[in-house]
Amino acid sequence: MKAVLEHAKGGFTLNAKAEWPDRGMTVIAGPSGAGKTSFLRAVLGLECATGQIEFAGKLIQGAEHFMPVHQRQIAWVSQHDDVFMHLSVSENLAFATRFAAPGGPVLVDMAERFGLSSHLGQNAGTLSGGQKQRLILARALMSHPRLLALDEPFGALDAEARHDLLGLLHSYCTAQNLPVLFVSHDFDTLTRLADFMLYMEEGRVIAQAPLNACLLDKSLPYRYREEACVVMNALVQGYDAEHGLNRLSIGSAQLVVPGAALPIGISVRLRLRGGDISLSRTRHEDSSVLNILSALVITVEHANGQSALTPGSVNVTLALNGGPVLVRITEKSARALNLDAGDTVYAQIKASALVSG
């Protein structure tokens, strides 16, 4: 998808140029006031921006062409959306089918997927906050869109409800191959969902790249956060029932993650947090750490006047089975290890720290 858009409103100017995949989940990120929502609304056609938009190789907006919003087949869920209070859950879902393209989802199937089957006859206004958000998202998906657009709709949910809903969203959109374009400032949400990032400042897209590239970009804030991480996809290979450990693989690397048994053969998303990985020059077989993997040092970044790192901290970027991994250690540890680019080290990753997204 491509967009070159300009729009001035209330003293703010949007001047954004971006290109992102027509598949997967793309996050629009950046500080408050960067223009994230303005850019999303312009892509949807809800803001009268000038410029050009292409989706799946088709021009939907240009100098002499503007596809009406209702013809773009884009479902939009914002933080201000609500259920239709006077309708039942079933009627809320059915309402969206009035505008759906042929071949859309079956209402009862959607209700079951989002845990609403037992509430179909219930007045939507009597649902809990979490149930309402499930209904709002399910209603949007009932319109059978070609693109789902989200503007921080889950911000009011507690952590557990948000975690559950993000899981439902990810599994549905992955299964249906439905692309998602979403605005989020929440680090947990963007690392759980995003495959690609558009990073905005002052109305411009200043970075556009796959998620890990942005998480590691020195010009962006993510690699300097306390919870800095990278995201990797792993394949479930088996389950150790005696110890409650899932056996996973990332290429040739083998990992274990505690928890309930996952279906063998599925792909799971892992977040490797830099602060939960330690480094060693030698492999310690007697360690309590179960995941010990050989890796190559790419860069060593010390805290100084040029870096946003906390004093006394060092960022070490590793190549782990071909993919980049960020490790956060202390300056004292870095000096003791005497690390340089090109060195081989052992990354010790706590099994409990591998978060399945």
C-alpha positions, 0 to 999 in steps of 0.5 A, a space after each residue: 500500500 502506498 500513500 503520499 498525502 498532504 493536509 493542513 488543519 488547525 495549525 497542524 500540517 500532515 506531509 506524509 509519504 509511506 509504503 507498507 505491505 498489503 498483508 500482515 499488521 502495520 502499526 503507525 507509531 510515534 509521539 503524541 501529536 505526531 499525526 498518527 490518527 490524521 494520517 490514518 483518517 486520510 488513508 480511510 478518506 475521512 480527512 480531505 487530504 490531497 495526494 495519492 493512495 494505492 491499495 493492492 495495486 489499485 488507485 483509490 485516490 489521485 489528482 482526478 480520482 477519489 473513491 468514496 469511503 463506503 466503496 473502499 471496503 475498509 473497516 474502521 474501529 476507533 477508541 470512541 466507537 460503541 455498540 448500538 445500545 438499543 440492539 441485541 448482540 445478534 442485531 449489532 453483528 447483523 447490522 454490519 452485513 448490510 454493507 458487506 461484500 459477498 462471501 463474508 463470515 457467518 454470524 454464528 461463527 463470528 460470535 463463537 470465535 469472539 466468545 459472544 455465542 451465549 449473549 446473542 439475544 442479550 441487549 448490547 448495552 448490558 454487556 461488560 466493557 470487555 464484551 462490548 469491545 469484542 462485539 465492536 471488533 466482531 461487528 467490524 469484521 462482519 463487514 468483510 473488509 479488505 483492510 481493518 483500520 484500528 485507532 487505539 480501540 483497546 486503550 480503556 481495557 485492563 491488561 488481561 482483557 486487552 491481552 485476550 482481545 489482541 490474541 483473538 484479533 491476531 489469530 482471526 486476521 492471520 487466518 483470514 489473511 486480512 491486512 491491518 493498519 493500526 495506530 498505537 502508542 502502547 509498546 506491548 500492543 505494537 510488539 504483540 501485533 505488528 509486522 511492519 512499522 510506520 514511525 511518525 514525527 511532526 506530520 511526517 513518516 520518518 521511518 518505515 521498515 519491518 518491526 525489528 528494524 525499527 525496534 533496533 533503529 538508533 534514531 528511534 526510542 525503542 532500543 533504549 527503553 527499559 523493556 527493549 526487545 525484538 520479536 521472532 517467530 518460532 515453530 512448536 516442535 513438541 511438549 515436555 509434559 513432565 516439566 511443563 515446557 514447550 519445545 520451540 525452534 527458530 531455524 536451527 536454534 532450539 528453545 524451551 518456554 514454560 506453559 500449557 501445551 501448544 499445538 505442534 507445528 504452529 508458529 508462535 510469536 516470541 518477544 526476546 527482552 534485552 534485559 532478560 538475556 545474559 552473555 558469557 564467553 563460555 557455555 555453562 552446562 550447569 546453569 539454571 538457564 535452559 536456553 543457551 545459544 551461540 551468537 555473534 556480536 554485531 555491535 557494542 553500544 556504550 552509554 555516552 553523550 551520543 547515546 540515549 542509553 542509561 548511564 552504566 548500560 551497554 546495548 549489545 546487538 547479536 546475530 542469533 541464528 541469522 536474526 538480530 537480538 538486542 541484549 542489555 548488560 552493564 558497563 562493568 559486565 561489558 568490560 569484564 567480557 571485553 566484547 568486540 564486533 565479530 566475537 562469538 558469545 553464548 546468549 543465556 535466555 531465561 525460559 520464563 522471559 520468553 513471552 509468547 505473543 
